[in-house]
Amino acid sequence: MSKIPVISEHIEITPGVCGGKPRIAGHRIRVQDIVIWHEQMGLSPDEIVYHYPSITLADVYAALAYYHDRQDEIRQEIAKGEAFVREAQAQTPSILQEKLKNRNDTKNSIPPR
């Protein structure tokens, strides 16, 4: 009996593409993206395919199977990404927030007539 390499048909790792992270074969959608959409955002596999019709339901399930085989590794990558975003946000002030603050400061500094 021969084994069919189902996961390798759907998941690939290519140095220099998506930071060398596992992704849907032929796409730039990472396994961790599928995991976030499914677990954190609550999208079903069908909903993920609806929003990203260039991938198949088999791709989504292969990504989830890959994740379940390597949960610690994928969760660490997600946590690193979230930490990077928090750090970047802390170092880069929001232009919108700054404009709103200046607008409120201007409103409060004008004496009423």
Number of C-alpha atoms within 10 A of each C-alpha: 3 4 5 8 8 11 17 13 13 21 21 19 16 12 10 8 14 14 10 12 18 22 24 24 18 11 14 13 18 21 23 23 15 24 22 14 15 17 12 9 10 12 16 14 18 13 14 18 17 13 10 11 11 10 18 17 15 15 23 23 15 20 25 20 14 20 19 12 11 11 15 11 11 19 15 12 14 16 11 12 12 12 12 12 12 12 11 11 11 10 9 9 10 11 9 9 10 11 11 12 12 12 12 11 11 10 11 10 9 8 6 6 3
